[in-house]
């Protein structure tokens, strides 16, 4: 899946940091490192669906990033957190 650019909205950036202690740089590292992406659900706007990208940061942290893929292939980041144990096992299997 091609992501041309990342869209950051302050409210989501603040939530991701305050709730999950994930930096924007870490999210960008995951999305730029050929993550495993899967469809989550249809979005409220036709053609703008929600996806999850699983990958590792340069420091080795396992993250899952949730985003809305816009029509222009830009990713609006809505959440990011550490993978759960189950998610990490599935990620490492594939």
WONORPE-V432954 format. One record per helix or strand. SS is the DSSP state (hx for helix, st for strand). FROM is the first residue (numbers start at 1). LEN is the number of residues. If there is no record, write none. Layout:
# WONORPE-V432954
ss = <SS:SS>
from = <FROM:FROM>
len = <LEN:LEN>
This chain:
# WONORPE-V432954
ss = <st:hx:hx:st:st:st:st:hx>
from = <5:10:24:36:50:62:74:85>
len = <3:11:8:6:7:8:9:9>
